[in-house]
């Protein structure tokens, strides 16, 4: 199994969710996060005062799926979340050793 973790721009969330739904992905965890990479934040103006925003708001989408679907999910998120501008985000792929569904005790891919 694989865990796909995608850091994307907030306004892309609905598009990514819908695209993943279309390819059969039923579950995901979404978290509002803040961070920066090469983008290094930006300067904003508020009530005439300039201030630096070091951490940019992002969305983290986490999905655990079978190995067979991993590449399809990565390609889908990459295509849908891409704007072509700095700060589009990153996708990380991790190996998952075990999954346990708490309610039923199921283990492995059947628990996903």
C-alpha positions as CSV (number, residue, x, y, z in Angstrom):
1,X,0.0,0.0,0.0
2,X,1.0,3.6,-0.5
3,X,0.2,6.9,1.2
4,X,0.0,9.8,-1.1
5,X,0.5,13.2,0.6
6,X,-0.2,16.2,-1.6
7,X,0.4,19.8,-0.6
8,X,-1.7,22.0,-2.9
9,X,-3.1,25.5,-3.2
10,X,-6.4,25.9,-1.3
11,X,-8.5,26.9,-4.3
12,X,-7.6,23.7,-6.1
13,X,-9.1,21.4,-3.4
14,X,-12.5,21.0,-4.9
15,X,-11.1,20.2,-8.4
16,X,-8.6,17.7,-6.9
17,X,-11.4,16.0,-4.8
18,X,-13.7,15.8,-7.8
19,X,-11.0,14.4,-10.1
20,X,-10.0,11.7,-7.4
21,X,-13.7,10.8,-7.0
22,X,-13.9,10.2,-10.8
23,X,-11.1,7.7,-10.7
24,X,-12.7,5.8,-7.8
25,X,-10.9,7.3,-4.7
26,X,-13.5,7.3,-1.9
27,X,-11.6,8.4,1.1
28,X,-9.1,11.1,2.0
29,X,-8.0,13.3,4.8
30,X,-7.7,17.0,4.3
31,X,-5.8,19.4,6.6
32,X,-5.3,23.2,6.4
33,X,-1.6,23.8,6.8
34,X,0.9,26.6,6.4
35,X,4.4,26.5,5.0
36,X,6.8,27.8,2.4
37,X,9.4,26.5,-0.1
38,X,11.0,28.4,-2.9
39,X,8.1,30.8,-2.7
40,X,9.5,32.2,0.6
41,X,6.3,34.0,1.5
42,X,5.2,37.4,0.3
43,X,4.5,41.0,1.4
44,X,0.9,42.2,2.0
45,X,-0.6,45.6,2.7
46,X,-3.0,45.9,5.6
47,X,-4.5,49.3,6.7
48,X,-1.6,51.1,5.0
49,X,1.1,49.0,6.7
50,X,3.2,46.5,4.9
51,X,4.0,43.2,6.5
52,X,5.6,39.9,5.5
53,X,3.6,36.7,5.4
54,X,6.3,34.0,5.9
55,X,4.0,31.0,5.9
56,X,1.6,30.5,2.9
57,X,-1.7,28.8,3.5
58,X,-1.9,25.4,1.8
59,X,-4.0,22.3,1.9
60,X,-2.6,18.8,2.7
61,X,-4.5,15.9,1.1
62,X,-3.6,12.4,2.4
63,X,-4.8,9.2,0.7
64,X,-3.9,5.6,1.5
65,X,-4.4,3.3,-1.5
66,X,-3.3,0.0,-3.1
67,X,0.1,0.0,-4.9
68,X,-1.8,-0.5,-8.2
69,X,-3.6,2.9,-7.9
70,X,-0.7,5.0,-6.7
71,X,0.7,6.2,-10.0
72,X,-2.8,7.0,-11.3
73,X,-3.5,9.1,-8.2
74,X,-0.2,10.9,-8.4
75,X,-0.8,11.8,-12.1
76,X,-4.3,12.9,-11.4
77,X,-3.4,15.3,-8.5
78,X,-0.4,16.6,-10.5
79,X,-2.5,17.4,-13.6
80,X,-5.4,19.0,-11.7
81,X,-3.5,20.9,-9.0
82,X,-1.0,22.4,-11.5
83,X,-1.3,26.2,-12.3
84,X,2.1,26.5,-13.7
85,X,3.0,29.2,-11.1
86,X,5.4,29.0,-8.2
87,X,3.8,27.5,-5.1
88,X,1.8,24.8,-6.8
89,X,2.9,22.3,-4.2
90,X,4.4,18.9,-3.9
91,X,3.4,15.3,-3.9
92,X,5.0,12.7,-1.6
93,X,4.6,9.0,-1.8
94,X,5.3,6.7,1.2
95,X,5.1,3.0,1.7
96,X,2.5,1.8,4.2
97,X,3.2,-1.4,6.1
98,X,-0.1,-1.9,7.8
99,X,-3.6,-0.5,8.1
100,X,-6.2,-1.5,10.7
101,X,-9.8,-0.5,10.6
102,X,-10.6,0.2,14.2
103,X,-14.4,-0.6,14.0
104,X,-14.1,-4.1,12.4
105,X,-10.5,-5.1,13.1
106,X,-9.9,-5.6,9.3
107,X,-6.2,-5.3,8.3
108,X,-4.3,-4.5,5.1
109,X,-5.9,-3.3,1.8
110,X,-9.4,-4.4,2.9
111,X,-9.2,-1.9,5.8
112,X,-8.5,1.0,3.4
